[in-house]
Amino acid sequence: MALRFPFRAGKRGYPSVAELGSSELKNPERQVFLFRRRVVVAGLLVLAAFGALLARFVYLQIVQHHHYQTMAESNRIYVVPIVPNRGVITDRNGVVLAQSYSAYTLELQPTRIRNLDETIDALATIVDVQPRDRKRFRKLLEESRNFESLPLRTRLTDEEVARFAVNRYRFPGVEIKARLFRQYPFGEVASHVVGYIGRINDRDLARIAGWEESANYKGSDYIGKVGVELSYERELHGTTGVEEVEVDAAGRAVRTLSRTPPVAGNDLKLSLDIRLQEIAEAAFGARRGALVAIEPATGDVLAFVSRPGFDPNLFVDGIDAVNWELLNESPDKPLLNRPLRGAYPPGSTIKPFLALGALTSGKRSATQTIFDPGFFQIPGSAHRFRDDKKGGHGTVDMHKSIVASCDTYYYMLANETDIDDTQRFMTQFSFGRKTGIDIEGELTGVLPSRDWKRQRFAGKNYRDEHRKWYLGDSVSAGIGQGYNAFTPIQLASAMATLANDGVAFRPHLVKYIRDLRTGTVRQLEPEPTHTVPLRAEHLAVIKTALVGVAKEGTSAAAFRNSAYVSGGKTGTAQVFSLKGAEYRASQIDERLRDHAWYIAYAPADKPTIALAVLVENGGFGAQAAAPIARQVFDYYLTGEKKAGPAPAAPAPPPEAEDESD
Amino acid sequence: MTAFLARLWEALTRRIDTFLLTVAMAIVGVGLITLYSATDQSFARIDNQLVSLGVALVLMWLIANVPPQTIARVALPLYVLGVVLLVGVALFGVTVNGSKRWLNLGIARIQPSELMKIALPLMLAWYFQKFEGRLGWKDFLLAAVLIVVPVYLIKRQPDLGTSLLIGASGFYVLYLAGLSWKVIVGLAALAGAAAPMVWPLLRTYQQERILTFLDPTRDPLGTGYHSTQASIAIGSGGVTGKGWLNGTQTHLAFLPERHTDFIFAVFGEEFGLVGNVTLLVLYLLLVGRGLVITANASTLFARLIAGAITLMLFTYAFVNMGMVSGVLPVVGVPLPMMSYGGTALVSLFVGLGILMSVQAHRKLVTS
């Protein structure tokens, strides 16, 4: 029967539409046969399709298994950095100057929030959100890197935390987080030393990358920006810990898989004495200026004042625009680190060093005298370099030249000394070069020489006569004016080196570093940088003269009845050239008044403190700066505490009325 | 007493195809085990699914006892009702998620496209049987119209996936009824040539789905998310799987739709390649048995409807597993007898009932 159905028919397949209706189709058995063949074809297709699926499963689950395994793991395991506690900064007696504490912040993840403004408005009904918080948030948003969460409010009260917790479901993408905050209990006091931390920006990121510490800063939001916080960043930061958590698809932590605890940053103990610092800052009152006090035998910085200061606490969360403008645009420049970055003409404070140079080179002996008619003329020139004392000091030896601060003596000395020799000697006292103090941003200042002038005026706008060194340049420089410009830290360091008989130490602020993990304390050894080759008898001449200044000279009024013997030198730095006109402080705008200097050390026989004080536009050094030094010495040497601004010293005695300082 | 029970048992199981039922119940069992894991060990959905299974088994039994010729009688009214409802959807439908798929009847919302899944093959099988012996090209042309009308109505809802599947069910009937290979090849060529022209007519989200299928990494958090996470789940399962209740993709909620359309990814993650092969074999047994029943069916109607149901069963399983394992674009197709959902389970068992009816009544008609 099967023969009745030619197998050939299979080749043609099922009857086409055109063939349908033919008699063949009506044969039920052939119909069944052809139908079954179609079922078999369908079955083969099913097998092929399932075979393809099987191949896919083998590919996914055997060939690519490792790849997908890794992807599944990275899906579920989230590595959370644990920010280490930043090291504490204390003064030399252990008084805390900077510390961290934990507080709650309200943070928003902008990528997860559809309408930021609406969300913030709604949040404002639950927690206190001030316009400045909004402004700061906007600023952070502009600066933010990718998907981080940004704080809207910091330091939430317990009540606010509770209120938000109840309403939390209304705010996807908003979270309360416990964060570490930096606090500076002394506020403005020592603000330029301690500095502050702030949010990490692109420049900081580049710096971190340069240290190859990028991994360690995962999760860190803050970094030292100024002062010790900046220069000892790598000691203070600590090592970031890691927590591996299993998260679900919504990013919620399900459980902790492993945890490597963070290692807290090292604590720093400064050489600074915060009580002394407070006395020194208070002594300035409302005046602007700087003070640096150094222990000569070690280079320990005991006090480091820059007035006015600022409150570093303002910077921690990102300073708001109003406060920033106040600080940044104030004519008093509270953000300027004056001891480090203020370069001022040294005035007469430079004289003892020049005298020591003259003794060392043999240009002058201690007893050699000159006659001071009240002015000096370079031979062949009509210009008179005036002495501030009308009529002059008469016969002057080296001792008197320092005690009475005789300008003519130094005009003459400068006239006879090659400027490059002066420069070589003075460099040894760190004039015109960085002292190497352990905070960043120090200026070099200017100790002029022929080379310096050539380079200073190398520009196309200058001609050769501008570049040439003139004798007149030497004479002006001879009394600390002219091109001279030094920072207070340089003068303090020079005074300390002199007080220490020429043995120079690098000034430093950090004395001990304590490793919390091992409990070990590392001392930063005092670092003698070099010794100025000096002869004892020469030093004695100068030191005796400096003691004379405080005893019977220009600063005698400020140091009357002191319980110790100190040595010092006043200085007045011209801000404004009067072009020969007579200087009358009361008639000049306050900002154009001279800067007042005082450098000193005590006790005279075995100095434990050396300092430099600068009062901007303070007028005579004797009147404005020396009393501040007196208060600092009194407290440091005798424990006597005079709170408040130092009174101006009485006007100089009548015979010294017209003295330069 | 025992005799009575034996007779009752015989009466109950007379029309039931034990092989088909055993394989189906095995798949349902695997589905329930997987569902328990996918719903984080909650019994709520299991209970619902068991209730649906009860209804499904009763319906299957009832239909298995109805001769195919009786079933054939509802074909025309069912089809007409389906088309009317689809037109109703187009006119008064409820819009959910941007597409009009539902009709609100006051008491309940119904999705007429679900009805069409069974109504269209029934209609076509009935039509071919009615004019058996004198089928001409005009009949195939009319059949094409019968297919195109519901397919078009569903496509414009829009529900591209369902319209394609319903079109496929109609095509299976035409194929089994003897549509010329030339026409099939011609249609395939035409479809291939028309694809670039159809592209601009697709909705953006439809284009997006297809593009994402071609390259899931182009939008890993959006359209490609489902596909990527499912591949990760299956691939990370490896040969033996992570073990029941231990799938991290499942339990940490990385897998979307894990108790419905993507339940296969849960299964693949926890039971590995071994599980997948087992499941493939079960589906193959089910489809194979269906094809045997189809081949043995005695009337044209029975052959066509049994073949269409069997091939649809295969199509759903293949499209779902292909979509979950990333070889087909993501379309909303549940995995037969595994995915959670009462309606789908009941329809599938109705289909099994029809197959059993065909099998049970094959000799009655011929004799």
Interface residues (C-beta under 8 A of the other chain):
Chain A: G13 Y14 P15 S16 V17 A18 L20 G21 L25 K26 L34 F35 R36 R38 V39 A42 G43 V46 L47 A49 F50 A52 L53 L54 R56 F57 V58 L60 Q61 I62 Q64 H65 H67 Y68 Q69 M71 A72 N75 R76 E246 V247 D248 A249 A250 V254
Chain B: G133 R134 L135 G136 W137 F140 Y172 Y175 L176 G178 L179 S180 W181 K182 V183 Q229 S231 I232 A233 I234 G235 S236 G237 G238 V239 T248 Q249 L252 A253 F254 G268 G272 L273 N276 V277 L280 Y283 L284 V287 G288 L291 T294 A295 R303 G307 L311 F314 F318 M321 G322 S325 G326 V327
